[in-house]
Amino acid sequence: MSLSPAQTIASLHEIVTCIVASTSSPADLAALMQTSTLFFHLAAPKLYHSIPISYTCNPLVGASTTKPDRDEVLAKPFAKDALLTFVEIVRLERCDVSDWTPEISKRSDQGDAGSTSKRKKAWYDSLQPYPLPRLRTVDIQPHPTIIENTDTSPSTTSSYHHYSYISHPSFSTLCERATHLHLSTQDVHTYGHDEENLPFLPLPRVRTVTIKARMSQIETLITMTSRLGIVFDASHLPNLELNIYVWDDVCLVDNARPTLGQGEEVRLDGQFLKDLGLHTCRHLQTPDFKSILNSLVAYLSIQTSFHTIRFLNLPSMLERYAENLGESVESIESMLVECFGQVRDLQKQLYGWKEEEVVGMVFEGGGEYYEKYWNGRWVEEYVPPGMMASEEVYYRLMVDPSVALVDLRTRMAKDADIPASWLSSLREDDLERLMEGYDSSNQDLSRGP
């Protein structure tokens, strides 16, 4: 039975759609776009949904300097202006490229050579963009080459001070319709705490700012939030929502835990589990964890005037902390809310604010961050070939673990009478081997390492 022309086209469209859907590499998508018009129209929206912009990648080349009207775009579906209509996320990639170059000049009054500095024409000076029509999110991050070439030792880290181009008028124009700004403490923390190293665009339509923060980089988070008050004028701040995704409270790095490799001789006794818990939950087994959170809440309440401050992933972190120190989650949350409320009442007294003008605090799960606010990229850091980024590992083990993994953790924790968080760094196969080899005589363990 032969297919009609309409059925053939429909079948071909489904096949091509499946091919494009399974392709994620920008290079592969670009190659598909060049094969046929059908591939072009399906791959283009996916490739241009999120675009990087830097001195090594300028997707604006070939675009008009003024916004084309709708008829012009429809008349030229393969032109750059048509492709830019798909852009919803712009990733501004910063790099350590100086905007200044030394220049030798002759001092006529003294007759000797003197050194002066003159700004050279930078790659972004020639940009004449128009506002991207569908842009929602601006994500500011370091250039990939910076990540790959940065040593993990603080003493050898690049100075990375030349960020002025991020605030260049061209980028402000390009991104002026953005309503969401995404940042990461990892970016700033790697290169220092100076305020000049905190890049922000003057984006008048932004209503949501999201900061991805490692638990060990809370000081950097505080510095970044204080910087927001400088970038956005006071009248804008009460209209902003601040989302803070805090993560990395447990250690999931492979070499930071006792191994359970296939065929290895590991004594699966109480001491092994204590060592595992000490490695995995060392950040949670100190009262300082609660003090840090309390200080953060107090600081945000005093220094900023956001409409809402939303802590993402904090509830599950508090559960793990309470589990390790034997406290209740309710008592910790009450402490944070009480601290926040005291500062809120002080704001009302000092400034005469009405109840609806005072900042509110919300706790939500980590999954909310990835569903609503994620920038689509794991935290920028050097990852050896064949390994997952630490944020991706954290997401798969802590934020969105499989049902089977949660079940194995629960059963093993119950059998060994230990906190389930001690097992956070173990994958399913690790836990299965642990349960098979665990000696039931070692179930009488203390609650702490």
C-alpha positions in Angstrom: 0.0 0.0 0.0 1.5 3.3 -1.1 1.3 6.5 0.9 -0.3 9.6 -0.5 2.0 12.7 -1.0 0.4 14.3 2.1 1.1 11.1 4.2 4.7 10.9 2.9 5.3 14.5 3.9 3.8 14.0 7.3 5.9 10.8 7.9 9.1 12.6 6.8 8.3 15.5 9.1 7.9 13.1 12.0 11.2 11.5 11.3 13.1 14.8 10.9 11.4 16.0 14.1 12.7 13.0 16.0 16.2 13.5 14.6 16.3 17.2 15.7 14.8 16.4 19.1 17.6 14.0 19.8 20.3 16.4 18.8 21.7 18.8 21.4 25.1 19.8 20.1 25.2 23.3 18.6 27.6 22.2 15.9 25.3 19.2 15.0 22.2 21.5 14.9 24.1 24.0 12.7 25.1 21.2 10.3 21.5 19.9 10.2 20.2 23.4 9.3 22.4 23.3 6.1 21.0 20.0 4.8 17.5 21.1 3.8 14.8 23.6 4.4 12.8 21.1 6.5 15.8 20.6 8.8 16.5 24.3 8.9 13.0 25.3 10.1 13.0 22.6 12.8 16.6 23.0 14.0 16.8 26.8 13.9 14.5 27.4 16.9 16.4 24.9 19.0 19.8 26.3 18.1 18.8 29.9 18.6 16.7 29.4 21.7 19.8 30.2 23.7 22.8 32.0 22.2 26.3 32.9 23.6 27.8 36.2 22.9 31.6 36.9 23.4 34.6 38.0 21.5 34.9 34.5 20.0 31.2 34.0 19.2 29.1 36.9 17.8 25.8 35.5 16.5 24.7 39.1 15.7 26.9 39.3 12.6 24.7 39.7 9.6 21.7 41.1 11.5 20.2 44.5 10.7 21.1 47.5 12.8 17.5 48.5 13.2 14.6 46.3 14.0 13.0 44.9 10.8 9.3 44.9 10.5 7.3 41.6 10.5 6.9 41.5 6.7 10.6 41.8 6.2 11.3 38.9 8.6 8.7 36.7 6.9 10.1 37.5 3.5 13.6 36.3 4.5 13.1 33.2 6.7 16.7 32.2 6.3 18.2 35.6 7.3 19.9 36.4 10.6 17.0 38.7 11.7 14.6 35.7 11.3 16.9 33.5 13.4 17.1 36.1 16.2 13.4 36.0 16.7 13.8 32.6 18.3 16.2 33.9 21.0 14.8 33.6 24.5 18.1 33.3 26.5 21.3 35.4 25.9 24.5 34.1 27.6 27.0 37.0 28.0 30.3 35.2 28.3 32.9 37.3 30.0 36.6 37.0 29.3 40.0 38.4 30.5 40.5 40.8 27.6 41.7 44.3 28.4 40.0 47.2 26.8 43.1 49.3 27.1 46.5 49.2 25.3 49.6 51.2 26.2 50.7 53.8 23.7 54.0 55.7 23.5 53.8 59.4 22.9 56.4 62.2 22.6 56.3 64.8 25.3 57.2 68.0 23.4 57.6 70.1 26.5 60.2 67.7 28.1 61.7 66.1 25.0 61.4 62.6 26.4 59.2 59.7 25.7 56.2 59.1 28.0 53.8 56.3 28.3 50.1 56.9 28.1 47.1 54.6 27.9 44.5 54.8 25.1 41.4 52.8 24.7 41.6 50.6 21.6 38.5 49.8 19.5 37.0 46.7 21.0 35.0 44.0 19.2 31.7 45.2 20.8 32.2 48.8 19.9 30.9 48.2 16.3 27.7 46.4 17.5 24.5 48.2 16.6 21.9 45.8 17.8 18.2 46.2 18.3 16.2 44.7 21.2 15.6 41.0 20.8 11.8 40.6 20.5 11.3 37.4 22.5 14.2 37.6 25.0 13.3 36.5 28.5 16.6 35.7 30.3 20.1 37.2 30.4 22.7 34.8 31.9 26.1 36.3 32.8 28.9 33.7 33.0 32.6 33.4 32.3 33.9 32.4 28.9 34.4 28.6 28.5 38.2 29.1 27.8 38.5 30.8 31.2 37.0 27.8 32.9 39.2 25.3 31.1 42.4 27.2 31.8 41.7 28.2 35.4 43.7 26.3 38.0 41.8 25.2 41.1 44.4 26.8 43.3 43.5 30.3 44.4 47.1 31.4 44.1 47.2 30.7 40.4 43.7 31.9 39.4 43.5 34.6 36.7 42.9 38.1 38.0 40.0 38.5 35.5 39.3 42.2 36.1 38.2 43.5 32.7 34.4 43.3 32.8 33.4 46.7 31.6 32.0 45.5 28.2 29.1 43.8 30.0 27.7 47.2 30.8 28.3 48.5 27.3 25.2 50.3 25.8 25.0 47.8 23.0 24.3 44.9 25.3 21.8 47.0 27.3 19.9 47.7 24.0 20.1 44.1 22.9 18.8 42.8 26.2 16.4 45.6 27.2 13.3 43.4 27.0 14.7 40.7 29.4 12.6 40.1 32.5 15.0 37.7 34.2 18.7 38.0 35.2 20.6 34.8 36.1 23.9 34.8 38.0 26.2 32.4 39.9 28.4 32.8 42.9 30.8 30.3 41.3 31.6 32.9 38.6 32.4 35.7 41.0 34.0 33.6 43.7 36.6 32.1 41.3 38.0 35.5 40.5 37.7 37.6 43.6 35.2 39.6 45.6 35.8 43.1 44.3 32.7 45.0 43.4 34.1 45.8 39.9 34.1 42.0 39.3 30.3 41.9 39.7 28.8 42.5 36.3 25.2 43.6 35.9 23.3 45.1 33.0 21.0 48.1 33.6 17.9 46.2 32.5 14.7 48.2 33.2 12.2 45.4 32.6 13.9 42.8 34.9 11.5 41.6 37.5 13.3 38.4 38.6 16.9 38.0 39.6 18.1 34.4 40.3 21.5 33.6 41.9 22.9 30.1 42.0 25.0 29.8 45.2 27.2 27.2 46.6 26.8 26.8 50.4 30.5 27.5 50.8 30.1 30.8 48.9 27.5 32.6 51.1 29.8 35.6 51.5 30.0 36.0 47.8 26.2 35.8 47.6 25.9 38.6 50.2 28.3 40.7 48.1 26.3 40.1 45.0 22.9 41.0 46.6 24.3 44.2 47.9 25.6 45.1 44.4 22.0 44.7 43.1 21.1 47.8 45.2 23.7 49.8 43.2 22.6 48.6 39.8 18.9 48.9 40.2 17.6 52.2 41.6 15.6 52.2 44.8 12.3 52.7 43.0 12.9 49.5 41.0 13.9 47.2 43.9 10.5 46.8 45.5 9.3 45.3 42.2 12.0 42.6 42.1 11.8 39.0 43.1 15.1 37.5 44.3 15.5 33.8 43.9 18.4 32.1 45.7 19.2 28.5 44.8 21.6 27.2 47.5 23.3 23.9 46.8 26.4 21.8 47.5 25.6 21.2 51.2 26.8 17.6 50.9 30.0 16.3 49.4 29.3 14.2 46.3 32.8 14.2 44.7 33.9 10.6 43.9 37.3 10.9 45.6 35.8 12.3 48.8 34.2 9.1 49.9 35.3 5.5 50.5 34.9 3.5 47.3 32.7 0.6 46.6 34.1 -0.5 43.3 33.3 -3.9 41.9 35.6 -6.5 43.3 37.2 -4.2 45.8 37.9 -5.5 49.3 36.0 -3.1 51.5 35.0 -3.9 55.1 31.4 -2.8 55.2 31.2 -2.3 59.0 30.1 0.5 61.3 33.4 2.4 60.9 33.1 2.4 57.2 29.6 4.0 57.4 30.8 6.5 59.9 33.7 7.5 57.6 31.2 7.7 54.8 29.0 10.0 56.8 31.9 12.2 57.9 33.0 12.7 54.3 29.6 13.3 52.8 28.0 15.5 55.5 30.9 17.3 57.0 29.3 20.7 56.1 26.1 19.7 57.9 27.7 18.4 61.1 28.5 21.7 62.6 26.2 24.4 64.2 27.9 27.0 61.9 25.6 25.8 59.2 22.6 27.3 61.0 24.5 30.4 62.0 25.4 31.1 58.3 21.8 30.8 57.2 20.6 33.0 60.0 23.2 35.7 59.1 22.2 35.5 55.4 18.5 35.9 56.2 19.2 38.9 58.5 21.5 40.5 56.0 19.0 40.2 53.1 16.2 41.6 55.2 18.2 44.7 56.1 20.2 45.5 52.9 17.6 44.9 50.2 14.0 45.9 49.5 12.8 43.1 47.2 9.2 42.2 46.9 10.0 38.5 47.6 13.1 36.5 48.5 12.7 32.9 47.5 15.0 30.3 48.9 15.1 27.3 46.6 16.3 23.9 47.8 16.6 25.1 51.4 13.8 22.8 52.9 15.6 19.6 51.9 19.0 21.0 53.1 17.4 21.8 56.5 16.1 18.3 56.7 19.5 16.8 56.2 21.0 19.3 58.7 18.4 18.4 61.3 18.9 14.7 60.7 22.7 15.0 61.3 22.4 17.2 64.5 19.2 15.8 65.9 17.3 19.0 65.6 13.8 19.5 64.1 13.3 21.1 60.8 10.4 23.1 62.3 12.6 24.7 64.9 15.2 25.8 62.4 12.6 27.2 60.0 10.9 29.0 62.9 14.3 30.6 63.8 14.8 31.9 60.3 11.3 33.2 60.0 11.5 34.9 63.4 14.8 36.6 62.4 13.2 37.7 59.2 10.1 39.0 60.9 12.1 41.0 63.5 13.9 42.8 60.7 10.7 43.3 58.8 9.1 44.9 61.8 12.1 47.2 62.1 11.7 48.2 58.5 8.1 49.2 59.1 9.0 51.2 62.1 12.0 53.0 60.6 10.6 53.7 57.1 6.8 53.7 57.7 6.3 51.0 55.2 3.0 49.3 54.8 2.6 45.6 55.1 2.4 45.1 51.4 5.6 47.0 50.9 7.7 44.8 53.1 9.8 42.0 51.6 8.4 38.5 52.0 10.4 35.2 52.4 9.4 31.9 50.7 10.9 28.4 51.0 10.6 26.1 47.9 12.2 22.9 46.7 15.2 22.6 44.5 13.1 21.2 41.7 11.3 24.6 41.3 14.6 26.2 40.3 15.2 23.7 37.5 11.6 23.9 36.3 11.2 27.7 36.4 14.5 29.6 36.7 17.4 27.4 35.5 19.7 28.9 32.9 20.0 25.5 31.1 23.7 25.0 32.0 25.4 23.3 34.8 27.6 25.5 37.0 30.7 26.7 35.1 33.7 24.8 36.3 36.4 22.6 34.7 35.2 19.1 34.3 37.6 16.3 33.2 36.4 14.4 30.1 33.9 11.7 30.8 32.8 13.2 34.2 29.7 15.1 35.1 29.8 18.6 36.5 29.4 18.7 40.3 26.0 20.5 40.0 24.7 17.8 37.6 25.8 15.1 40.1 24.1 17.0 42.9 20.9 17.4 40.9 20.7 13.7 40.0 21.5 12.5 43.5 19.9 15.1 45.7 17.3 17.2 43.9 15.8 14.7 41.6 16.9 11.2 42.7 15.1 8.2 41.2 12.5 6.3 43.1 14.7 3.3 43.2 17.6 5.3 44.7 15.4 6.8 47.4 14.1 3.4 48.3 17.6 1.9 48.6 18.7 4.8 50.8 15.7 4.5 53.1 16.1 0.7 53.5 19.9 0.9 54.1 19.5 3.7 56.6 16.9 1.8 58.5 18.9 -1.4 58.5 22.1 0.3 59.7 20.3 2.9 61.9 22.1 5.8 60.4 20.9 9.1 58.8 19.9 8.6 55.1 22.0 11.7 54.2 25.2 9.7 55.0 24.4 7.7 51.9 23.9 10.7 49.6 27.1 10.2 47.6 26.2 6.6 46.6 24.6 5.6 43.3 22.2 2.8 43.0 24.8 0.2 42.2 26.9 1.3 45.2 24.0 1.0 47.5 23.1 -2.4 46.1 26.6 -3.7 46.8 26.6 -2.1 50.2 23.3 -3.8 51.2 24.5 -7.1 49.9 27.8 -7.0 51.9 26.7 -5.2 55.0 27.2 -7.3 58.1 24.0 -7.3 60.2 26.0 -7.4 63.4 27.1 -3.8 62.8 23.7 -2.3 63.0 24.2 -0.8 66.4 25.8 2.5 65.3 25.8 5.9 67.0 23.9 8.7 65.4 27.0 10.9 64.8 30.4 10.1 63.3 
